[in-house]
Protein backbone atom coordinates (compact mmCIF):
# COMPACT_ATOMS: atom_id res chain seq x y z
CA UNK A 1 0.00 0.00 0.00
CA UNK A 2 1.51 3.35 -0.92
CA UNK A 3 1.97 6.04 1.74
CA UNK A 4 -0.98 8.16 0.62
CA UNK A 5 -3.37 5.20 0.73
CA UNK A 6 -1.93 4.11 4.08
CA UNK A 7 -2.43 7.58 5.54
CA UNK A 8 -5.96 7.82 4.18
CA UNK A 9 -6.88 4.38 5.56
CA UNK A 10 -5.68 5.34 9.03
CA UNK A 11 -7.35 8.74 8.88
CA UNK A 12 -10.64 7.06 8.06
CA UNK A 13 -10.14 4.58 10.90
CA UNK A 14 -9.48 7.43 13.32
CA UNK A 15 -12.65 9.18 12.23
CA UNK A 16 -14.72 6.08 12.90
CA UNK A 17 -15.88 5.64 9.33
CA UNK A 18 -14.33 2.24 8.72
CA UNK A 19 -16.56 0.37 11.12
CA UNK A 20 -19.55 2.18 9.71
CA UNK A 21 -18.97 1.19 6.12
CA UNK A 22 -17.97 -2.35 7.01
CA UNK A 23 -21.12 -2.71 9.06
CA UNK A 24 -23.69 -1.03 6.85
CA UNK A 25 -22.18 -2.22 3.58
CA UNK A 26 -21.06 -5.77 4.47
CA UNK A 27 -18.75 -7.98 2.44
CA UNK A 28 -19.46 -11.57 1.53
CA UNK A 29 -20.23 -13.72 4.55
CA UNK A 30 -23.40 -15.65 3.67
CA UNK A 31 -25.87 -16.52 6.39
CA UNK A 32 -29.22 -17.54 4.94
CA UNK A 33 -30.86 -18.51 8.25
CA UNK A 34 -30.15 -15.33 10.20
CA UNK A 35 -32.77 -12.78 11.13
CA UNK A 36 -32.74 -10.01 8.55
CA UNK A 37 -33.73 -6.39 8.53
CA UNK A 38 -37.16 -5.76 7.05
CA UNK A 39 -35.94 -3.48 4.26
CA UNK A 40 -35.83 -3.75 0.49
CA UNK A 41 -32.70 -4.98 -1.25
CA UNK A 42 -31.44 -2.95 -4.19
CA UNK A 43 -29.78 0.43 -4.67
CA UNK A 44 -29.30 2.46 -1.49
CA UNK A 45 -27.89 5.87 -0.69
CA UNK A 46 -26.13 6.16 2.68
CA UNK A 47 -25.28 9.54 4.14
CA UNK A 48 -22.65 9.14 6.87
CA UNK A 49 -21.81 11.99 9.25
CA UNK A 50 -18.94 11.62 11.72
CA UNK A 51 -17.71 13.90 14.45
CA UNK A 52 -14.49 13.14 16.28
CA UNK A 53 -13.20 14.74 19.45
CA UNK A 54 -10.13 14.23 21.58
CA UNK A 55 -8.51 11.78 19.19
CA UNK A 56 -4.78 11.20 19.41
CA UNK A 57 -2.43 9.07 17.40
CA UNK A 58 -1.64 5.87 19.25
CA UNK A 59 2.01 5.22 19.98
CA UNK A 60 1.76 2.01 17.90
CA UNK A 61 0.46 3.88 14.85
CA UNK A 62 2.77 6.84 15.37
CA UNK A 63 5.81 4.53 15.47
CA UNK A 64 4.94 3.22 11.99
CA UNK A 65 4.91 6.72 10.46
CA UNK A 66 7.63 9.00 9.22
CA UNK A 67 7.87 12.39 10.91
CA UNK A 68 6.17 14.01 7.89
CA UNK A 69 3.31 11.47 7.92
CA UNK A 70 2.83 11.95 11.66
CA UNK A 71 2.73 15.75 11.27
CA UNK A 72 0.14 15.53 8.46
CA UNK A 73 -2.01 13.10 10.45
CA UNK A 74 -1.85 15.23 13.59
CA UNK A 75 -2.83 18.31 11.56
CA UNK A 76 -5.72 16.41 9.96
CA UNK A 77 -6.96 15.35 13.40
CA UNK A 78 -6.66 18.91 14.70
CA UNK A 79 -8.49 20.33 11.66
CA UNK A 80 -11.40 17.89 12.09
CA UNK A 81 -11.69 18.23 15.89
CA UNK A 82 -15.37 18.58 16.76
CA UNK A 83 -16.39 19.33 13.16
CA UNK A 84 -18.91 17.14 11.37
CA UNK A 85 -17.69 15.38 8.25
CA UNK A 86 -20.39 14.07 5.89
CA UNK A 87 -20.06 11.76 2.94
CA UNK A 88 -22.65 10.05 0.76
CA UNK A 89 -22.15 6.66 -0.83
CA UNK A 90 -24.31 4.57 -3.13
CA UNK A 91 -24.29 0.83 -2.84
CA UNK A 92 -26.10 -2.27 -3.98
CA UNK A 93 -27.46 -4.05 -0.92
CA UNK A 94 -28.43 -7.68 -1.43
CA UNK A 95 -30.86 -9.75 0.60
CA UNK A 96 -27.83 -11.51 2.15
CA UNK A 97 -26.36 -8.15 3.20
CA UNK A 98 -29.41 -7.56 5.39
CA UNK A 99 -28.67 -10.54 7.66
CA UNK A 100 -28.13 -9.29 11.21
CA UNK A 101 -25.87 -12.25 12.02
CA UNK A 102 -23.74 -11.29 9.03
CA UNK A 103 -23.48 -7.71 10.29
CA UNK A 104 -22.48 -8.99 13.74
CA UNK A 105 -19.83 -11.25 12.19
CA UNK A 106 -18.44 -8.29 10.24
CA UNK A 107 -18.06 -6.33 13.47
CA UNK A 108 -16.29 -9.25 15.15
CA UNK A 109 -13.87 -9.55 12.23
CA UNK A 110 -13.44 -5.80 11.68
CA UNK A 111 -9.66 -5.76 11.77
CA UNK A 112 -8.04 -8.83 10.25
CA UNK A 113 -4.57 -7.50 11.14
CA UNK A 114 -4.95 -7.95 14.88
CA UNK A 115 -4.46 -11.29 16.60
CA UNK A 116 -7.36 -10.88 19.03
CA UNK A 117 -10.71 -10.34 17.35
CA UNK A 118 -13.40 -7.98 18.58
CA UNK A 119 -16.24 -9.32 20.70
CA UNK A 120 -19.83 -8.28 20.09
CA UNK A 121 -22.47 -8.17 22.80
CA UNK A 122 -26.02 -8.04 21.42
CA UNK A 123 -28.26 -5.79 23.51
CA UNK A 124 -31.42 -6.19 21.39
CA UNK A 125 -32.28 -7.73 18.05
CA UNK A 126 -35.44 -7.71 15.92
CA UNK A 127 -36.35 -7.42 12.25
CA UNK A 128 -36.46 -3.65 12.65
CA UNK A 129 -33.67 -2.90 15.13
CA UNK A 130 -30.24 -4.13 16.20
CA UNK A 131 -28.37 -2.68 19.18
CA UNK A 132 -24.94 -3.97 20.12
CA UNK A 133 -21.66 -3.19 21.81
CA UNK A 134 -18.38 -4.00 20.06
CA UNK A 135 -15.38 -4.52 22.34
CA UNK A 136 -11.94 -4.67 20.72
CA UNK A 137 -9.03 -5.41 23.07
CA UNK A 138 -6.48 -3.57 20.92
CA UNK A 139 -4.03 -2.10 21.44
CA UNK A 140 -5.49 0.39 21.61
CA UNK A 141 -8.73 -0.95 23.06
CA UNK A 142 -11.92 0.29 21.42
CA UNK A 143 -15.53 0.24 22.58
CA UNK A 144 -18.40 0.94 20.22
CA UNK A 145 -22.15 1.18 20.87
CA UNK A 146 -23.97 0.74 17.57
CA UNK A 147 -27.67 0.88 16.70
CA UNK A 148 -29.20 0.13 13.29
CA UNK A 149 -32.93 0.68 12.83
CA UNK A 150 -35.20 0.02 9.85
CA UNK A 151 -37.68 2.91 10.12
CA UNK A 152 -39.57 1.65 7.04
CA UNK A 153 -38.76 -0.84 4.29
CA UNK A 154 -37.16 2.06 2.39
CA UNK A 155 -35.39 3.98 5.17
CA UNK A 156 -32.80 3.07 7.79
CA UNK A 157 -30.93 5.04 10.42
CA UNK A 158 -27.88 4.04 12.38
CA UNK A 159 -25.91 5.67 15.16
CA UNK A 160 -22.66 4.74 16.76
CA UNK A 161 -20.21 6.03 19.28
CA UNK A 162 -16.66 4.70 19.44
CA UNK A 163 -14.29 5.33 22.32
CA UNK A 164 -10.60 4.58 22.11
CA UNK A 165 -8.56 3.98 25.26
CA UNK A 166 -6.12 6.82 25.83
CA UNK A 167 -7.71 8.89 23.11
CA UNK A 168 -11.05 10.41 22.25
CA UNK A 169 -14.28 9.38 20.70
CA UNK A 170 -16.04 9.36 17.35
CA UNK A 171 -19.77 9.71 16.82
CA UNK A 172 -21.51 8.78 13.64
CA UNK A 173 -24.98 9.06 12.23
CA UNK A 174 -26.13 7.24 9.11
CA UNK A 175 -29.26 7.89 7.12
CA UNK A 176 -30.04 5.40 4.40
CA UNK A 177 -32.70 5.57 1.75
CA UNK A 178 -33.71 3.01 -0.82
CA UNK A 179 -33.32 4.22 -4.39
CA UNK A 180 -34.82 1.30 -6.30
CA UNK A 181 -34.62 -2.38 -7.20
CA UNK A 182 -31.96 -1.95 -9.87
CA UNK A 183 -28.30 -1.57 -8.98
CA UNK A 184 -27.32 -0.79 -12.56
CA UNK A 185 -24.60 1.80 -12.73
CA UNK A 186 -23.53 1.51 -9.08
CA UNK A 187 -19.89 0.84 -8.29
CA UNK A 188 -19.53 -2.28 -6.17
C-alpha positions, 0 to 999 in steps of 0.5 A, spaced: 500 500 500 503 506 498 503 512 503 498 516 501 493 510 501 496 508 508 495 515 511 488 515 508 486 508 511 488 510 518 485 517 517 478 514 516 479 509 521 481 514 526 474 518 524 470 512 525 468 511 518 471 504 517 466 500 522 460 504 519 462 502 512 464 495 514 457 494 518 452 497 513 455 495 507 457 488 508 462 484 504 461 476 503 459 472 509 453 468 507 448 466 512 441 464 509 438 462 516 439 469 520 434 474 522 434 479 517 432 487 517 425 488 514 428 493 508 428 492 500 434 490 497 437 494 491 440 500 490 441 504 497 444 511 498 447 512 505 449 519 508 454 518 513 456 523 518 462 523 523 464 527 528 471 526 532 473 529 538 479 528 543 482 523 538 490 522 538 495 518 534 496 511 538 504 510 539 503 504 535 500 507 529 505 513 530 511 509 530 509 506 523 509 513 520 515 517 518 515 524 521 512 528 515 506 522 515 505 523 523 505 531 522 500 531 516 495 526 520 496 530 527 494 536 523 488 532 519 486 530 526 486 537 529 483 540 523 477 535 524 476 536 531 469 537 533 467 538 526 462 534 522 464 530 516 459 528 511 459 523 505 454 520 501 455 513 498 451 509 493 451 501 494 447 495 492 445 491 498 443 484 497 438 480 501 444 476 504 447 483 506 441 484 510 442 478 515 443 481 522 448 475 524 452 477 518 453 484 520 455 482 527 460 477 524 463 483 520 463 487 526 467 481 530 472 480 524 473 488 523 480 488 523 483 482 520 490 485 522 490 484 529 491 477 533 485 478 538 478 479 534 473 484 537 467 481 541 460 483 540 455 483 545 447 483 542 443 488 547 437 487 542 435 484 536 429 484 531 427 485 524 427 492 525 432 494 530 439 491 532 443 494 538 450 492 540 456 493 543 463 492 540 469 490 544 476 490 541 481 489 546 487 492 541 491 495 542 489 500 543 482 498 546 476 500 542 468 500 545 463 501 540 455 502 541 452 501 535 444 501 533 441 500 526 434 501 525 429 500 519 424 505 520 420 503 514 422 498 508 425 504 504 429 507 510 434 506 515 438 510 520 444 508 524 448 511 530 454 509 533 459 512 538 466 509 538 471 510 544 478 509 544 482 507 550 487 513 551 484 517 546 477 520 544 471 518 541 467 518 534 460 519 533 456 517 527 450 518 524 447 514 518 441 515 514 439 510 508 434 511 503 432 506 498 433 508 491 430 502 487 430 495 485 436 496 480 443 496 482 445 498 474 450 503 474 452 503 481 460 501 483 460 495 487 
